[in-house]
């Protein structure tokens, strides 16, 4: 990987890590489902007038948009609104890697290795320690089994989107940016319906009439920087290099997420939370690199 592309990858990692802080700021003033509707509206429009529609069957485009866009961020935004710390959310959401492996084995007949099982068990143990710290520190006040389960539900929806993406890419040569832009149309209506029924007309009108600069910044950051720029650059890198060179860098996202949450939001971790976070990261590393370790031992 060239130096320029390496720094592009790090740029995306930082953008996606800080993304969780931006979500925390956004949902503090804009109801979470309305925030989702505004985000994906800006992702799709006006980009759909400049980006060619992907050659994807409508049913798979719907599956992708309703899972990786609507499901993931509906649960994540609501979890963070309910008090889930931004830094810990950035880590727990990486459970999508484990769900994707399990779903791939179940639906796509992909092999399930020993290090996948061990990594899932280790990471699950770490999440237990994270969720078991409710009320033990300032940042843990909003960290409960409920907010943890909401975030894990978002991770599960992300993994369903990954499976949809694998099926789409298996049968079609689809540009990543085209898929992201056009699938962004799909979650807008569900987000608006959820906002209308669960947040109410008054909350929607009040938020739009009294929107402040930091909320506008959050919406534009989520739409243009984290989504269009982030996925566009990531797709470019995946197109130029082998997956194993690019994909593992995403493991740095929760590291950036927790550091940025500490610096920008003042979130702190107590000893048990630090232990839980480290255990989750070890589980992720085992899942991704466990096979390579065994091959090195053989060598």
C-alpha positions in Angstrom: 0.0 0.0 0.0 1.4 3.4 -1.0 1.9 6.1 1.7 -0.9 8.2 0.2 -3.4 5.3 0.4 -2.3 4.3 3.9 -3.1 7.8 5.1 -6.4 7.7 3.2 -7.2 4.6 5.1 -6.2 6.2 8.4 -8.4 9.2 7.5 -11.4 6.9 7.1 -10.6 5.2 10.4 -10.5 8.6 12.2 -13.7 9.7 10.4 -15.6 6.6 11.4 -14.2 6.7 15.0 -15.2 10.3 15.6 -18.6 9.4 14.0 -19.8 8.1 17.3 -19.1 11.4 19.1 -21.0 13.2 16.3 -24.0 10.9 16.7 -23.9 11.6 20.5 -24.0 15.4 19.7 -26.7 14.9 17.1 -29.2 12.9 19.2 -28.8 15.3 22.1 -30.9 17.9 20.1 -32.5 16.0 17.2 -34.7 12.9 17.9 -32.8 9.8 16.8 -35.2 8.5 14.1 -35.6 12.0 12.6 -31.7 12.3 12.6 -31.6 9.0 10.6 -34.1 10.3 8.1 -32.2 13.6 7.6 -28.9 11.8 7.3 -29.9 9.3 4.6 -31.9 12.0 2.7 -28.7 14.0 2.3 -26.7 10.9 1.4 -29.1 10.1 -1.4 -30.0 13.6 -2.6 -28.5 15.1 -4.8 -26.0 12.2 -5.2 -28.5 10.0 -7.1 -28.5 12.5 -9.9 -24.8 12.1 -10.4 -24.2 8.4 -9.5 -25.5 5.7 -11.8 -28.0 3.3 -10.3 -26.3 -0.1 -9.4 -27.3 -3.1 -11.4 -28.8 -4.9 -8.4 -32.2 -6.7 -8.1 -34.6 -4.6 -6.1 -35.1 -7.2 -3.4 -31.4 -7.2 -2.5 -31.2 -3.5 -2.6 -34.1 -3.4 -0.2 -32.5 -6.0 2.0 -29.2 -4.0 2.1 -30.9 -0.7 2.8 -33.3 -1.9 5.4 -30.5 -3.8 7.4 -27.2 -2.0 7.1 -28.8 1.5 6.9 -32.2 1.5 8.7 -31.8 -1.3 11.1 -28.2 -0.6 12.2 -28.6 3.1 12.7 -32.2 3.0 14.2 -30.9 0.8 17.0 -27.6 2.6 17.3 -29.1 6.1 17.4 -31.7 5.0 19.9 -29.1 3.3 22.1 -26.9 6.4 22.2 -30.0 8.6 22.8 -30.9 6.3 25.7 -27.4 6.8 27.3 -25.1 4.4 25.6 -21.6 6.0 25.8 -20.2 6.9 22.4 -16.8 5.3 22.9 -18.2 2.0 24.2 -20.8 2.0 21.4 -18.0 2.2 18.8 -16.5 -1.0 20.3 -19.7 -3.0 20.9 -20.9 -2.3 17.3 -17.8 -4.3 16.1 -19.8 -7.4 17.2 -21.0 -7.3 13.6 -17.8 -9.1 12.7 -18.9 -12.1 14.8 -22.5 -12.0 13.6 -21.3 -11.9 10.0 -19.1 -15.0 10.5 -22.0 -16.9 12.0 -24.5 -15.8 9.4 -22.0 -16.6 6.6 -21.6 -20.1 8.0 -25.4 -20.5 8.3 -26.6 -19.0 5.0 -23.6 -19.0 2.7 -21.9 -22.3 3.8 -18.7 -20.5 4.7 -16.3 -22.3 7.0 -16.4 -21.6 10.7 -12.8 -22.0 12.2 -11.7 -22.7 15.7 -10.4 -19.1 16.2 -13.8 -17.7 15.2 -15.5 -19.6 18.0 -12.8 -18.7 20.5 -12.8 -15.0 19.5 -16.6 -14.9 19.8 -16.5 -16.4 23.3 -13.7 -14.1 24.4 -15.4 -11.0 23.1 -18.8 -12.0 24.6 -17.0 -12.3 28.0 -15.6 -8.7 27.5 -19.1 -7.4 26.7 -20.5 -9.0 29.8 -17.9 -7.1 31.9 -18.8 -3.9 30.0 -22.5 -4.3 30.6 -22.0 -5.3 34.2 -20.7 -1.9 35.2 -24.1 0.0 35.4 -23.9 2.8 37.8 -20.3 2.2 38.8 -19.1 5.5 37.2 -20.4 8.6 35.5 -20.0 7.1 32.0 -21.7 3.9 33.0 -24.9 5.5 34.1 -26.3 5.0 30.6 -24.5 1.7 30.0 -27.0 -1.1 30.9 -28.0 -4.4 29.5 -30.8 -2.5 27.6 -28.5 -0.1 25.8 -26.0 -2.9 25.3 -28.7 -5.1 23.6 -29.8 -2.1 21.5 -26.3 -1.6 20.2 -25.9 -5.4 19.6 -29.1 -5.3 17.6 -27.6 -2.6 15.5 -24.5 -4.8 15.0 -26.7 -7.7 14.0 -28.5 -5.6 11.4 -25.1 -4.5 10.1 -24.1 -8.2 9.7 -27.3 -8.9 7.8 -26.3 -6.0 5.5 -22.9 -7.6 5.1 -24.5 -10.9 4.0 -26.7 -9.0 1.6 -23.6 -7.2 0.3 -21.8 -10.5 -0.2 -24.7 -11.8 -2.3 -24.9 -8.6 -4.3 -21.2 -8.5 -5.0 -21.1 -12.3 -5.8 -23.5 -11.9 -8.7 -22.8 -8.3 -9.9 -19.8 -6.0 -10.3 -21.3 -3.1 -8.3 -19.4 0.1 -7.4 -19.5 0.6 -3.6 -20.4 4.2 -3.8 -23.3 3.5 -6.2 -24.7 0.9 -3.8 -24.3 3.3 -0.8 -26.0 6.2 -2.5 -28.9 4.4 -4.0 -29.6 2.2 -1.0 -29.8 5.4 1.1 -33.2 6.1 -0.4 -34.6 3.0 1.2 -34.3 3.9 5.0 -35.7 7.4 4.6 -39.4 6.5 4.7 -39.1 3.9 7.6 -37.1 6.5 9.6 -39.8 9.1 8.9 -42.6 6.7 9.9 -40.8 5.7 13.1 -40.2 9.4 13.9 -43.8 10.3 13.4 -45.2 7.4 15.5 -42.6 7.2 18.3 -41.2 10.8 18.5 -44.3 12.7 17.4 -45.2 15.5 15.1 -44.5 18.2 17.7 -41.0 16.9 18.4 -40.3 16.8 14.6 -41.6 20.4 14.0 -39.8 21.7 17.1 -36.5 20.1 16.2 -36.6 21.5 12.6 -37.7 25.0 13.6 -35.1 25.3 16.4 -32.2 23.4 14.8 -28.8 24.7 15.8 -25.4 24.8 14.2 -24.1 21.7 16.0 -27.1 19.7 14.9 -26.6 20.8 11.2 -22.9 20.0 11.5 -23.8 16.5 12.9 -26.2 15.8 10.0 -23.7 16.9 7.3 -20.8 15.1 8.9 -22.8 11.8 9.1 -24.1 12.2 5.5 -21.2 13.5 3.6 -18.0 12.8 5.6 -18.8 9.5 7.3 -21.0 8.0 4.6 -20.2 9.4 1.1 -16.5 10.2 1.7 -15.8 7.3 4.1 -17.4 4.6 2.0 -16.2 6.1 -1.2 -12.5 6.0 -0.1 -12.9 2.6 1.6 -14.4 1.2 -1.6 -11.5 2.7 -3.6 -9.0 1.0 -1.3 -10.7 -2.3 -1.4 -10.7 -2.1 -5.2 -6.9 -1.4 -5.3 -5.6 -3.8 -2.7 -6.3 -7.3 -1.3 -9.0 -7.4 1.4 -6.6 -8.5 4.1 -4.5 -5.4 3.6 -7.5 -3.0 4.1 -10.2 -4.7 6.3 -8.1 -5.2 9.5 -7.5 -1.4 9.7 -11.2 -1.0 10.7 -10.3 -2.6 14.0 -8.8 0.8 14.8 -12.2 2.5 14.6 -13.2 1.6 18.2 -9.8 2.8 19.4 -10.3 6.1 17.8 -14.0 6.1 19.0 -13.0 5.6 22.6 -10.2 8.2 22.5 -12.3 10.8 20.8 -15.2 10.2 23.2 -12.7 10.7 26.1 -11.2 13.9 24.6 -14.3 15.5 23.2 -17.1 14.3 25.5 -15.1 13.6 28.7 -16.1 9.9 28.8 -13.9 7.9 31.1 -13.6 4.2 31.7 -13.3 2.6 35.1 -11.0 -0.4 35.7 -13.7 -3.0 34.9 -14.7 -1.2 31.7 -11.1 -1.0 30.6 -10.7 -4.7 31.3 -13.9 -5.5 29.3 -12.9 -3.3 26.4 -9.4 -5.0 26.2 -11.0 -8.4 26.3 -13.4 -7.4 23.4 -10.5 -6.2 21.4 -8.5 -9.4 22.0 -11.6 -11.3 20.8 -11.7 -9.3 17.6 -8.0 -9.8 17.0 -8.4 -13.6 17.6 -11.3 -13.7 15.1 -9.4 -11.8 12.4 -5.9 -13.0 12.8 -6.2 -16.4 14.6 -5.8 -18.3 11.4 -2.7 -16.4 10.5 -1.1 -17.3 13.9 -1.7 -21.0 13.3 -0.1 -20.8 9.9 2.9 -19.0 11.4 3.3 -21.8 13.9 3.4 -24.3 11.1 6.0 -22.3 9.3 
